[in-house]
Amino acid sequence: MVKKWLLIICILIAISCDKKSIVKATKIENSIWQKKHNRIVEANFEKNPDNKRELNIDRPKQSKIVKPKFDSKLLFGIWTLDPDGPHADFELTKKSFYLVDYDGDGAMPYIIDQDTIKVYFNDYCSIGLIKNATKDTLKIDWDENGITNYVKWKG
């Protein structure tokens, strides 16, 4: 009888461990930037389901710009993918990269170094290569996923 229970417990432990590895693999696979109509969909990670009080990456205390390739007057502003949409996508200011429809603390610190922007979310860092910036357009290649074309929001 004891052997039977021991066997059942071992099977349950094996199944439980196997399911955890499958869940972790799925979460890692699904945590990569996803695109829907060229919009970035934020992924929540197992360790931090976007709890703004619990950070699991090192974030700078404030945003900073180091030797920018583009004039900050061209970079700063409210940007959108869809100028006819109901809202903008983000606002870039001296203080933060603010996601307009973000659930929670939308103000993210960032670092711009020459033509690279690093945005520090609670649970990951997104890196973009700024390809072009004019008074009306901003082109960024986010995480080497292709260039995203933003326009100034007129709202």
Residue, then its C-alpha position, 0 to 999 in steps of 0.5 A: m500500500v505504501k509503495k502504491w501511494l509513493l508511486i502516485i505521489c511521484i507521478l503527481i510530482a512529475i506531472s506538476c514539474d512538467k506542467k510548470s516547465i510548459v507554462k514557463a516556456t509558454k510565458i517566455e515565448n509569449s513575452i516577446w513583443q507581439k504586433k497587432h496592426n503594428r501596435i506593440v502589445e505589452a506582455n506580463f511576466e510571471k514574476n511581475p504581472d505589471n505591479k508598479r510597486e514590484l520592479n524586477i529590472d534595474r531602472p534609472k531613477q530619471s530619464k536622460i539624453v546622451k549625445p543625441k543624434f536628433d534634436s530633442k525638439l523633434l523627438f519630444g511630442i505626442w506620437t501616434l500610429d493612426p492620426d485618425g484614431p481616438h488617442a495617441d500611442f505615447e508622449l515623449t518628454k524630457k521626463s518620461f516615455y508615457l504610454v497613453d493607454y497603459d494600465g498602471d504607471g504609464a510614465m517610463p524612464y528612458i535613455i537616449d544615447q545618440d540614435t538609440i532609445k531604451v525604455y525601461f518598463n517594470d519588467y523589461c527594457s525595450i530598445g529602439l533605433i531612431k531612424n528619422a525624426t522630423k517635426d511631424t514624423l518619428k521612425i523607430d525600429w523597436d527591438e529589431n522588429g522593423i521600422t514603426n512610423y509615428v506621426k504627431w498626434k493632432g488630437 
